[in-house]
Amino acid sequence: MIQDGSIRKECESEGLDIHASHFVDPNETFRTSDGIEVLVSRSWESADTGTGENDLQKLVDHVAKFGVRVTKVEKKVDFNKGDYHLEIINAPLLKELQQPKKSKFPWWLILVVLAVIGAAVFFLTKK
């Protein structure tokens, strides 16, 4: 599970240790292109008791849609830090996600609209 960085304040106000529930070291967090800090939960189920689904496999399947392939998942003892390795298979998409293109406003369109309005006013007010 991932959550935005505001979970830090929520944990603090509840007297909970954020380090126990989320990866929070600088090399373990990331930011979206619009600056939102994202924290990853430390708790993953190998088999959900209600659905039987595997949380890690759901994450692997989800990130594959964005061109990220998890090439190795190393299981560790419960509640210890594990390992993961990522391989980017869609480099142009990664670049676009990291550096989204800024849309340019068509200023020339405003000039055209003003010219059309000016011409309409000129011809309509002409007696």
Sequence and secondary structure as in RCSB ss.txt:
>XXXX:A:sequence
MIQDGSIRKECESEGLDIHASHFVDPNETFRTSDGIEVLVSRSWESADTGTGENDLQKLVDHVAKFGVRVTKVEK
KVDFNKGDYHLEIINAPLLKELQQPKKSKFPWWLILVVLAVIGAAVFFLTKK
>XXXX:A:secstr
 EEETTHHHHHHHHT  HHHHEE SGGG EE TTS EEEEES   SS TTT   HHHHHHHHHHTTTEEEEEEE 
 STTS  EEEEEES HHHHHHHHS       HHHHHHHHHHHHHHHHHHH  
